[in-house]
Amino acid sequence: MMKFQQTFEAVMGPAQKIQLQNVPGPKPAQWRLFLTVTLLGCPRLVHVNLSENEAITDATLEPFAALHATLEHLNVETCAGFGGSLEALRGLLKLECLRLAGCLALEGSVEPLSGLEALVTVNMEACFGLVGGLDLCRRCRSF
């Protein structure tokens, strides 16, 4: 187990990009493990793309809060299983691009995004449970 942990830390610790778009096979429990454990082992992530993964269920955006010092691009489009509020994103001060389209279970205000000065691109299409956005829309180049 120690060798696995050392290898994981050596490979994933410095990782800056995770591109796991439309990955066939993983079950919801495996995605939960990835979101709650694996992501914590990747503290330098700048770019995360988990879009189009139907097996992500009963998930929140909370795991991404740990990437507050580095995350610039987050794409979880067409992952209907992401739910809850946007509160976990409030501290992502380097976030430039946020793609949430099709995250049908997200709800509440978009206000947590209002202090993200680096944010220039947001896609919340079909996020019917989210409210607000006009002030954010004026600042962003793409909404």
C-alpha positions, 0 to 999 in steps of 0.5 A: 500500500505504501508503494501505491501511495508514493507512486500516486503522489508522484504522478498525481500530485503535480498534475495540472489537468484532468480530462475525463470526458465521457468515460465509459465504465465507472459506476456511481460509487467509483465516481464518488471515490474519485471526487472525494478522495482522488481529487484531494490528491491533486492539489495543483489542478488548473483544468478539470473536465468531467463532462458527459459522465452520466454515472456521476450521481448524487454529487456536489461541487464541494470537492472542487473547493479544495482547488481554490489556489489553482483551478482556472477551468471547470467543466462538468457539463451534461453531468446531471448528477451534480446537485446542490448549490454553487457555494463551494465555488465561492473561493475559486478566485482563479476560476476563469471558465465554468461550464455547468450546462445540463447540471439539472440538480443544481439549485439556489443563487448564482451569487457565490460566483459574483466575487470571482473576478477572474471568471469570464466564461460561464455556461449554465444552460438548462440549470433550471434550479439556479436563479440570478445572473444579470450582474454576473452576465455583464462582467463575463464575455460568454454566459 
